[in-house]
Amino acid sequence: MERAYIEDVGKHIGEEIEIRGWVYNKRSSGRVRFLLVRDGTGIIQATTYSKGKDNPLFREFDRLTQESSVIIRGRIKEEKRAPGGYEMELAEISPVQISENYPITPKEHGVGFLMSNRHLWLRSSRQHAILRIRHEIIRSIRDFFDNEKKFTLIDAPILTPAACEGTTTLFDTDYFGEKAYLSQSGQLYMEAAAMAFGKVYCFGPTFRAEKSKTRRHLMEFWMVEPEIAYFKLDDDIALAEELVEFIVKRVVEKRGEELLKLERNVEILKKIERPFVKMSYDEAIETLKKEGFHIKWGDEIGGDEETVLASKFESPMVLHRFPAAQKAFYMEPDPERPELSLSFDLLAPEGYGEIIGGSERISNYDLLLERIKENKLPGEAFKWYLDLRKYGSVPHSGFGMGIERTIAWIAGIKHVRETIPFPRLLYKIYP
């Protein structure tokens, strides 16, 4: 008998097949037994009917408990009332292992309990939907850069000798007698790669020891970071807009079923189209004052302020030209107003805040050296970075997109902890 995955049972109507999976649920109705089995690709209803109580299939059915592993065999037929539209007429049940006292039951559980049992919570239908959307977003990002834009993937190191965006949020470790850090960003290395390949990106985990417990923060998260030679700020913003539109359209097209499971308003996502609204930092401060915020020029725009600004629009919005004093040392100053940086944040609507941050980078050797000294960064650790400004320096730009925040927005998830398989939160590293 041929083994098949549940996602493919539509190809086997009228055939007898074998499915290997786990018990999702079961119920009885008189002389009929209904068994719901999942295998990671979907859920199928398997049924058996008998007039007598001594049916061997009934005895095996009664032994099964939630999340028991099981192999079932039988004939596939169409059944519109069943999950997925197909049903198996059970011929054989072969338990592999009977699960005892599975802790996550159909009743409601607290977040703390579910996070402590994350290794099992992943089996739920909600988590399946979220993580399939995550998979689609990651696949769409790779398709965008690999196939649409012909970028070269360059892997950045995880262990680095210096900070990218300040030393206060670094995880440090001993590197054979020297201090090393877990990477906050692959950006500096992508700048080196962009001078070699023209347009590149890295995609991997990043780490920030930021003592924040907000719904938007993780200690370990994934980020995609493109870097492009001969790109100015406006080019950078346009690329970010195009990427976001591409991702949203792909998820709506490919993951409608999962969005429906999460009760996400897909009509809102269908309206996401370029160009997005642009607002300068100066304009944002004035807008926030009118909204009643006690804020002045030079203050940082926080999460609450971002929510108010972005809530005015159905699509994402772009804030640009932040004060240079707020931003990282490597950002190019605005030639018309040096107190500003050629930087931008892309804010998701519906209160999800910043999902992309980017800038034009300093391309002048003397100015970059001055900024490194001003920020009291270790000059020796940045010698290689300064070399990029000595040998064929050009204007260049890039950005970083946080994957988990992007997933939270597109999937309509309140907290980023559900958007990654095993979240790392402040003081929480189990399992």
C-alpha positions as CSV (number, residue, x, y, z in Angstrom):
1,M,0.0,0.0,0.0
2,E,1.4,3.4,-1.0
3,R,2.3,5.9,1.7
4,A,0.9,9.4,1.1
5,Y,1.0,12.8,2.8
6,I,-2.4,14.4,3.7
7,E,-1.7,17.4,1.4
8,D,-1.7,15.0,-1.5
9,V,-4.7,12.8,-0.8
10,G,-6.7,14.5,-3.6
11,K,-4.5,12.6,-6.0
12,H,-5.6,9.2,-4.5
13,I,-9.4,9.3,-4.7
14,G,-10.7,5.7,-4.8
15,E,-7.3,4.3,-3.8
16,E,-6.1,2.6,-0.6
17,I,-3.2,4.5,0.9
18,E,-1.2,4.6,4.2
19,I,-0.8,7.8,6.2
20,R,1.6,8.2,9.1
21,G,0.9,10.9,11.7
22,W,-0.5,11.8,15.1
23,V,-4.0,11.8,16.6
24,Y,-5.3,15.3,16.5
25,N,-8.8,14.5,17.9
26,K,-11.4,11.8,17.9
27,R,-15.1,11.4,18.6
28,S,-17.8,8.8,18.5
29,S,-21.4,9.0,17.2
30,G,-23.4,5.9,17.7
31,R,-21.9,3.2,15.6
32,V,-19.5,5.5,13.8
33,R,-16.0,6.5,14.9
34,F,-14.3,9.7,13.6
35,L,-10.5,10.0,13.9
36,L,-8.7,13.2,13.0
37,V,-5.1,12.6,12.1
38,R,-2.4,15.2,11.3
39,D,0.9,14.6,9.6
40,G,2.4,18.1,9.4
41,T,1.0,18.7,5.9
42,G,-2.6,18.7,6.9
43,I,-5.5,17.0,8.8
44,I,-7.7,14.2,7.5
45,Q,-10.8,12.6,8.9
46,A,-10.8,8.8,9.0
47,T,-14.0,7.0,9.7
48,T,-15.1,3.5,10.5
49,Y,-18.6,2.1,11.0
50,S,-19.8,-1.1,12.7
51,K,-23.0,-2.6,14.0
52,G,-21.2,-4.6,16.7
53,K,-19.1,-3.4,19.6
54,D,-16.4,-6.0,19.0
55,N,-15.0,-4.4,15.8
56,P,-11.2,-4.7,16.1
57,L,-10.9,-1.2,14.6
58,F,-13.1,0.1,17.5
59,R,-10.8,-1.5,20.0
60,E,-7.7,0.2,18.4
61,F,-9.7,3.5,18.2
62,D,-10.5,3.4,21.9
63,R,-6.8,3.0,22.8
64,L,-5.8,6.1,21.0
65,T,-5.2,9.4,22.9
66,Q,-4.4,12.9,21.9
67,E,-1.0,13.1,20.1
68,S,-0.6,9.3,20.0
69,S,1.5,8.4,16.9
70,V,-0.3,6.2,14.5
71,I,-0.3,4.7,11.0
72,I,-3.7,4.5,9.3
73,R,-4.7,2.7,6.1
74,G,-7.8,2.9,4.0
75,R,-9.6,4.2,0.9
76,I,-9.8,7.9,0.1
77,K,-13.0,9.5,-1.0
78,E,-14.3,13.0,-1.4
79,E,-16.3,14.4,1.5
80,K,-17.0,18.2,1.5
81,R,-18.0,18.2,5.2
82,A,-14.6,16.8,6.3
83,P,-11.5,18.9,6.9
84,G,-9.7,19.4,3.6
85,G,-12.6,18.0,1.6
86,Y,-11.5,14.4,1.7
87,E,-12.0,11.4,4.1
88,M,-10.4,8.0,4.6
89,E,-12.6,4.9,5.0
90,L,-10.5,3.2,7.7
91,A,-9.3,-0.3,7.1
92,E,-6.5,-0.6,9.6
93,I,-5.2,1.4,12.6
94,S,-1.6,0.7,13.8
95,P,-0.6,2.6,16.9
96,V,3.1,3.4,17.1
97,Q,3.2,5.0,20.6
98,I,0.3,5.8,22.9
99,S,0.6,9.3,24.3
100,E,-0.1,9.7,28.0
101,N,-1.4,12.8,29.7
102,Y,-0.6,15.2,26.9
103,P,-0.4,18.6,28.7
104,I,-1.9,20.9,26.0
105,T,-5.6,20.0,25.9
106,P,-8.4,21.7,24.0
107,K,-9.2,23.9,27.0
108,E,-7.6,27.4,27.3
109,H,-4.1,27.7,28.7
110,G,-2.1,30.7,29.9
111,V,0.7,32.2,27.8
112,G,3.3,31.3,30.5
113,F,2.3,27.6,30.4
114,L,2.2,27.5,26.6
115,M,5.7,29.2,26.3
116,S,7.1,26.6,28.8
117,N,5.7,23.9,26.5
118,R,6.6,25.6,23.3
119,H,8.1,22.3,22.0
120,L,4.6,20.9,22.1
121,W,2.6,24.1,21.4
122,L,4.1,24.0,17.9
123,R,1.7,21.2,17.1
124,S,-1.4,23.4,17.4
125,S,-3.3,24.5,14.3
126,R,-2.7,28.2,15.1
127,Q,1.0,27.7,15.3
128,H,1.0,25.7,12.1
129,A,-0.7,28.6,10.4
130,I,1.7,31.2,11.7
131,L,4.9,29.3,10.9
132,R,3.7,28.4,7.4
133,I,3.2,32.1,6.8
134,R,6.7,32.6,8.2
135,H,8.0,30.0,5.7
136,E,6.2,31.8,2.9
137,I,7.6,35.2,3.9
138,I,11.1,33.9,4.0
139,R,10.7,32.1,0.7
140,S,9.3,35.3,-0.9
141,I,12.3,37.3,0.4
142,R,14.7,34.9,-1.1
143,D,12.8,34.8,-4.4
144,F,12.7,38.6,-4.5
145,F,16.5,39.1,-4.0
146,D,17.6,35.9,-5.9
147,N,15.3,35.9,-8.9
148,E,13.6,39.3,-9.2
149,K,16.7,41.4,-8.4
150,K,19.6,39.1,-9.0
151,F,21.4,39.8,-5.7
152,T,24.2,37.7,-4.4
153,L,23.7,36.0,-1.0
154,I,26.7,36.6,1.3
155,D,26.7,35.0,4.7
156,A,27.8,37.4,7.5
157,P,29.6,36.1,10.6
158,I,27.8,35.6,13.9
159,L,30.9,36.3,16.0
160,T,32.3,39.8,15.5
161,P,35.1,41.8,17.1
162,A,33.1,45.1,17.4
163,A,29.6,46.5,17.7
164,C,27.6,47.7,14.8
165,E,25.1,49.9,16.6
166,G,26.6,50.6,20.0
167,T,27.9,48.4,22.8
168,T,24.9,48.7,25.3
169,T,22.9,45.9,23.6
170,L,25.7,43.3,22.9
171,F,26.0,39.8,24.1
172,D,29.7,39.2,24.7
173,T,31.7,36.0,24.8
174,D,35.3,34.8,25.3
175,Y,37.0,34.1,22.0
176,F,40.2,32.3,23.0
177,G,41.2,35.0,25.4
178,E,39.8,37.9,23.4
179,K,36.3,39.5,23.8
180,A,33.9,38.8,20.9
181,Y,30.3,39.6,20.4
182,L,27.2,38.0,19.0
183,S,26.3,39.9,15.9
184,Q,23.7,42.7,16.1
185,S,23.7,43.0,12.3
186,G,25.6,41.8,9.2
187,Q,25.5,45.2,7.7
188,L,29.2,46.2,8.0
189,Y,30.2,43.0,6.3
190,M,27.6,43.5,3.6
191,E,29.2,46.9,2.8
192,A,32.5,45.1,2.1
193,A,30.6,42.5,0.0
194,A,28.8,45.3,-2.0
195,M,32.1,46.8,-3.0
196,A,33.0,43.4,-4.5
197,F,29.6,42.2,-5.9
198,G,27.6,45.4,-6.4
199,K,24.3,44.2,-4.8
200,V,24.2,41.7,-2.0
201,Y,22.2,40.5,1.0
202,C,22.6,38.4,4.1
203,F,19.8,36.6,5.9
204,G,20.3,35.2,9.3
205,P,19.9,35.5,13.1
206,T,20.9,38.6,15.0
207,F,21.2,39.2,18.7
208,R,20.5,42.2,20.9
209,A,20.7,42.3,24.7
210,E,18.1,45.0,24.9
211,K,16.3,44.8,28.2
212,S,12.8,45.3,26.8
213,K,9.7,43.3,27.4
214,T,7.5,44.9,24.8
215,R,5.4,42.8,22.3
216,R,7.8,43.9,19.5
217,H,11.1,42.8,21.0
218,L,13.1,39.5,21.0
219,M,16.7,38.9,22.1
220,E,17.3,36.7,19.1
221,F,15.6,37.4,15.8
222,W,16.1,37.0,12.0
223,M,16.9,39.8,9.7
224,V,17.4,40.3,6.0
225,E,19.9,43.0,5.1
226,P,20.6,44.1,1.5
227,E,23.4,46.4,0.6
228,I,23.9,48.1,-2.8
229,A,26.7,50.1,-4.3
230,Y,25.9,53.4,-6.0
231,F,22.5,53.5,-4.2
232,K,21.3,56.8,-2.7
233,L,18.7,57.2,0.0
234,D,15.7,57.4,-2.4
235,D,16.9,54.3,-4.2
236,D,17.1,52.5,-0.9
237,I,13.5,53.5,0.1
238,A,12.2,52.4,-3.3
239,L,13.7,49.0,-2.9
240,A,12.3,48.6,0.6
241,E,8.8,49.5,-0.6
242,E,9.0,47.1,-3.5
243,L,10.1,44.2,-1.2
244,V,7.3,44.8,1.2
245,E,4.7,44.9,-1.6
246,F,6.1,41.7,-3.1
247,I,6.0,39.8,0.3
248,V,2.4,40.8,1.1
249,K,1.1,39.9,-2.4
250,R,2.8,36.5,-2.2
251,V,1.4,35.7,1.3
252,V,-2.1,36.7,0.2
253,E,-1.8,34.6,-2.9
254,K,-0.2,31.5,-1.3
255,R,-1.4,31.5,2.3
256,G,-5.0,32.5,2.2
257,E,-6.1,29.4,4.2
258,E,-3.6,30.2,7.0
259,L,-4.7,33.8,7.1
260,L,-8.3,32.7,7.4
261,K,-7.4,30.4,10.2
262,L,-5.9,33.4,12.1
263,E,-8.9,35.5,11.3
264,R,-6.7,38.0,9.5
265,N,-8.5,40.7,7.5
266,V,-7.1,39.9,4.1
267,E,-8.9,42.8,2.5
268,I,-6.6,45.2,4.3
269,L,-3.5,43.3,3.0
270,K,-4.9,43.4,-0.6
271,K,-4.7,47.2,-0.5
272,I,-1.0,47.3,0.2
273,E,0.5,49.0,-2.9
274,R,3.4,51.3,-3.6
275,P,4.2,54.1,-3.4
276,F,3.9,54.5,0.4
277,V,3.4,57.8,2.2
278,K,6.6,59.6,3.0
279,M,7.0,61.8,6.0
280,S,10.1,63.6,7.2
281,Y,11.1,63.6,10.9
282,D,10.4,67.3,11.0
283,E,6.9,66.7,9.7
284,A,6.3,63.8,12.1
285,I,7.2,66.0,15.1
286,E,4.7,68.6,14.1
287,T,2.0,66.0,13.4
288,L,2.6,64.5,16.9
289,K,2.4,67.9,18.6
290,K,-1.0,68.4,16.9
291,E,-2.0,64.9,18.2
292,G,-1.3,66.1,21.8
293,F,2.2,64.5,22.3
294,H,4.6,66.4,24.4
295,I,7.5,66.0,22.0
296,K,10.2,68.4,20.7
297,W,12.7,68.3,17.8
298,G,15.5,66.0,18.8
299,D,13.4,63.5,20.8
300,E,13.1,59.9,19.6
301,I,9.9,58.7,18.0
302,G,8.9,55.7,20.1
303,G,6.4,52.9,19.6
304,D,3.3,54.9,20.8
305,E,4.2,57.7,18.4
306,E,4.8,55.4,15.5
307,T,1.4,53.8,16.1
308,V,-0.3,57.2,15.9
309,L,1.6,58.2,12.8
310,A,1.0,55.0,10.9
311,S,-2.6,54.6,11.9
312,K,-3.5,57.5,9.6
313,F,-2.8,55.3,6.5
314,E,-3.9,51.8,5.3
315,S,-0.4,51.0,3.8
316,P,3.0,51.2,5.4
317,M,4.6,54.6,5.7
318,V,8.2,55.9,5.5
319,L,9.7,58.2,8.1
320,H,13.0,59.7,6.8
321,R,15.9,62.0,7.7
322,F,16.2,61.5,11.4
323,P,18.5,63.6,13.6
324,A,22.1,62.3,13.1
325,A,22.5,62.3,16.9
326,Q,19.9,59.5,17.2
327,K,21.4,57.3,14.6
328,A,24.4,55.0,14.1
329,F,27.8,56.3,13.4
330,Y,28.0,55.1,9.8
331,M,25.0,57.0,8.5
332,E,25.6,59.7,5.8
333,P,24.6,63.2,6.9
334,D,22.2,65.2,4.8
335,P,24.4,67.6,2.7
336,E,21.8,70.3,3.0
337,R,21.3,69.9,6.8
338,P,24.2,68.0,8.4
339,E,22.3,67.7,11.7
340,L,20.1,65.2,9.8
341,S,21.0,61.7,8.7
342,L,20.1,60.2,5.3
343,S,18.1,57.5,7.1
344,F,14.6,56.0,7.1
345,D,12.3,53.7,9.0
346,L,9.4,51.9,7.3
347,L,6.4,51.6,9.6
348,A,3.7,48.9,9.2
349,P,0.1,50.0,9.7
350,E,-2.3,48.8,12.4
351,G,0.0,49.6,15.3
352,Y,2.9,47.2,14.3
353,G,5.6,49.9,14.1
354,E,9.0,49.7,12.5
355,I,9.7,46.7,10.3
356,I,12.6,48.2,8.3
357,G,15.4,50.6,9.1
358,G,17.9,51.8,6.6
359,S,20.2,54.6,5.4
360,E,22.8,55.8,3.0
361,R,26.2,55.0,4.5
362,I,29.1,57.4,5.0
363,S,31.5,57.0,2.0
364,N,34.1,59.5,3.0
365,Y,37.1,58.1,4.9
366,D,37.8,61.2,7.1
367,L,34.2,61.7,8.1
368,L,33.8,58.0,9.0
369,L,37.0,58.1,11.1
370,E,35.8,61.2,12.9
371,R,32.5,59.5,13.7
372,I,34.2,56.4,15.0
373,K,36.3,58.6,17.3
374,E,33.2,60.6,18.4
375,N,31.4,57.4,19.4
376,K,34.5,56.1,21.3
377,L,34.6,52.9,19.2
378,P,37.8,50.8,19.1
379,G,39.7,52.1,16.0
380,E,41.7,48.9,15.5
381,A,38.5,46.8,15.2
382,F,37.2,49.1,12.5
383,K,40.4,49.3,10.4
384,W,39.0,47.0,7.8
385,Y,35.8,49.0,7.6
386,L,37.7,52.2,7.1
387,D,39.7,50.4,4.3
388,L,36.5,50.3,2.3
389,R,36.7,54.1,2.1
390,K,40.3,54.1,0.9
391,Y,40.0,51.7,-2.0
392,G,37.3,52.7,-4.5
393,S,34.7,54.2,-2.2
394,V,31.3,54.9,-3.7
395,P,27.9,56.1,-2.3
396,H,26.1,53.0,-1.1
397,S,22.9,52.2,0.9
398,G,21.1,49.4,2.6
399,F,18.5,48.4,5.2
400,G,17.5,45.7,7.6
401,M,14.1,44.1,7.8
402,G,13.1,42.3,11.0
403,I,11.4,39.1,10.0
404,E,9.4,38.5,13.2
405,R,7.8,42.0,13.2
406,T,7.0,41.6,9.5
407,I,5.3,38.2,10.2
408,A,3.4,39.7,13.2
409,W,2.0,42.5,11.0
410,I,1.0,40.4,8.0
411,A,-0.4,37.5,10.0
412,G,-2.1,39.9,12.5
413,I,-0.3,38.5,15.6
414,K,-0.2,40.7,18.6
415,H,3.1,39.5,20.1
416,V,6.3,38.5,18.2
417,R,6.8,35.6,20.5
418,E,4.5,33.5,18.4
419,T,6.2,34.4,15.1
420,I,9.4,32.4,15.7
421,P,9.6,28.7,16.6
422,F,11.6,29.0,19.9
423,P,11.5,32.7,21.1
424,R,14.2,34.2,23.2
425,L,12.7,36.7,25.6
426,L,14.0,38.8,28.4
427,Y,15.0,36.2,31.2
428,K,13.3,33.4,29.3
429,I,15.4,30.9,27.4
430,Y,13.5,27.6,27.9
431,P,13.0,25.4,26.0
